[in-house]
């Protein structure tokens, strides 16, 4: 179990929004390939790049968000957590929204300077976090929406530079609103009326 002091330190780590880095997709590919080779194949299903670093041209915190579908979260805690912790990843059993269940496995990877480089979110197929792919794909298609999101993030980073909880909470309503709009948009594109986003594994998923 994580010590409260450690959680408080995580919350207070500086939020810094930087310009888009064209190496971010490459960094995702490398990490996804590592995870596929390092972790048990029976537990890992698909791997997706999501969040702001997955949207070309969008300014973001320089941390690669990766969404990993696992077949069983309890087995993930039992098998995967010790493997990644031995590789230096920080592990947290994290709530999807606020402090309420459902929970999922979340890992932080850092560089040799102690700076965050990757956030690994491990969830099962029915997790609400998969809706974030609607948001990602919508911003990829509509530059004006991506610009609005960037302005919001920069404003919030100025206000909450040392409070990651407040920063995330303040932008959540915008994300929820755009995600709803994206679900409608993509459902109209699918002839079968489905709402699954156009997921792209970039060769990393299964």
Secondary structure, DSSP 8 states (H G I E B T S, - for coil): ---HHHHHHHHTS----B---TTHHHHHHHHHHHHHHHS-TTTEEEEEEESGGGSTT--B-S-EEEEEEES-HHHIIIIIHHHHHHTT-EEEEEEEETTEEEEEEEEEEE-TTS-EEEEEEEE-TT-GGGGHHHHHHHHHH-HHHHHHHHHHHHHHHHH-TT-HHHHHHHHHHHHHHHHHHHHHHHHHH-TT---------TT---
